[in-house]
Amino acid sequence: MFDVLGLAYEKAFGASETHRASLAWLLSELPPEARVLDVGSGTGRPTAAALAAAGHQVLGIDVSPVMVEIATRQVPGAEFRCADIRTVVLGDESYDAVCVYFSLLQMSREEQTRLVAGLSRAVKPGGHMALATIPVDAEGVEVVFMDQPVRATSFSRDDFVAMVTDAHLTVQSEHTLVFTPAHPGAAAEPHLFLHCRRD
Ligand SMILES: C[S@@+](CC[C@H](N)C(=O)[O-])C[C@H]1O[C@@H](n2cnc3c(N)ncnc32)[C@H](O)[C@@H]1O
């Protein structure tokens, strides 16, 4: 699906003020030249672009070769790799921060839970994780997203927060909103952003 969407995804979602505010929070917490992992890095904008422009070492991982090609072109100051994050081996306590913006939704709940726990272990104690998702109690639901059929799985707000907390992350702030993508085939959707600190 994301191979098909490519830049259209950025056009529809890239203007989110809450996403930009989340990046501003992360930038205010990071030490100089921090190592940051961006999971499901998409087109590289706004996340990797904002972090790389501030002098941080960003590794973006995305399973879509089209997204990786776009991100590599748009954000030459960051590194991007095409891989399924579920299979990537990450060193413990090797990143100052990890970003997970809307990249969990095509995984089962068990996979999301296992991945968030593994990503949390990859963050240095006292480091940070920013997560964003669609806080809806839905499992394997067929939806049409930007004119594309796709299966989606997520958690309610309370269950998502519990999953994150169980992964040894402390939620420092939380932001919810209803976002309307700038695309005729995309409906308004609830967004949940969590700003967390690794215990
Ligand atoms: C909804 S887009 C969000 C892109 C970006 N994080 C943003 O917020 O602008 C989700 C991205 O996660 C990627 N993705 C989904 N599942 C993945 C997986 N298992 N491993 C790596 N990337 C994945 C998709 O290819 C897509 O680029």
PDBQT file of the ligand as one rigid body, heavy atoms in Angstrom, charges set to zero:
ROOT
HETATM    1  C1  LIG A 201       1.353   5.668   7.903  1.00  0.00    +0.000 C 
HETATM    2  S1  LIG A 201       2.973   5.696   7.268  1.00  0.00    +0.000 S 
HETATM    3  C2  LIG A 201       3.752   6.857   8.364  1.00  0.00    +0.000 C 
HETATM    4  C3  LIG A 201       5.062   7.376   7.819  1.00  0.00    +0.000 C 
HETATM    5  C4  LIG A 201       5.796   8.310   8.788  1.00  0.00    +0.000 C 
HETATM    6  N1  LIG A 201       6.119   7.640  10.038  1.00  0.00    +0.000 N 
HETATM    7  C5  LIG A 201       4.973   9.528   9.059  1.00  0.00    +0.000 C 
HETATM    8  O1  LIG A 201       4.336   9.618  10.108  1.00  0.00    +0.000 OA
HETATM    9  O2  LIG A 201       4.951  10.434   8.191  1.00  0.00    +0.000 OA
HETATM   10  C6  LIG A 201       3.572   4.148   7.887  1.00  0.00    +0.000 C 
HETATM   11  C7  LIG A 201       4.942   3.766   7.337  1.00  0.00    +0.000 C 
HETATM   12  O3  LIG A 201       5.394   2.622   8.056  1.00  0.00    +0.000 OA
HETATM   13  C8  LIG A 201       5.932   1.697   7.140  1.00  0.00    +0.000 C 
HETATM   14  N2  LIG A 201       5.809   0.363   7.728  1.00  0.00    +0.000 N 
HETATM   15  C9  LIG A 201       4.665  -0.337   7.967  1.00  0.00    +0.000 A 
HETATM   16  N3  LIG A 201       4.963  -1.533   8.481  1.00  0.00    +0.000 NA
HETATM   17  C10 LIG A 201       6.315  -1.607   8.578  1.00  0.00    +0.000 A 
HETATM   18  C11 LIG A 201       7.223  -2.613   9.006  1.00  0.00    +0.000 A 
HETATM   19  N4  LIG A 201       6.807  -3.802   9.440  1.00  0.00    +0.000 N 
HETATM   20  N5  LIG A 201       8.562  -2.343   8.965  1.00  0.00    +0.000 NA
HETATM   21  C12 LIG A 201       9.004  -1.145   8.501  1.00  0.00    +0.000 A 
HETATM   22  N6  LIG A 201       8.185  -0.172   8.052  1.00  0.00    +0.000 NA
HETATM   23  C13 LIG A 201       6.854  -0.389   8.105  1.00  0.00    +0.000 A 
HETATM   24  C14 LIG A 201       5.120   1.879   5.861  1.00  0.00    +0.000 C 
HETATM   25  O4  LIG A 201       5.798   1.405   4.712  1.00  0.00    +0.000 OA
HETATM   26  C15 LIG A 201       4.916   3.395   5.865  1.00  0.00    +0.000 C 
HETATM   27  O5  LIG A 201       5.925   4.072   5.173  1.00  0.00    +0.000 OA
ENDROOT
TORSDOF 0
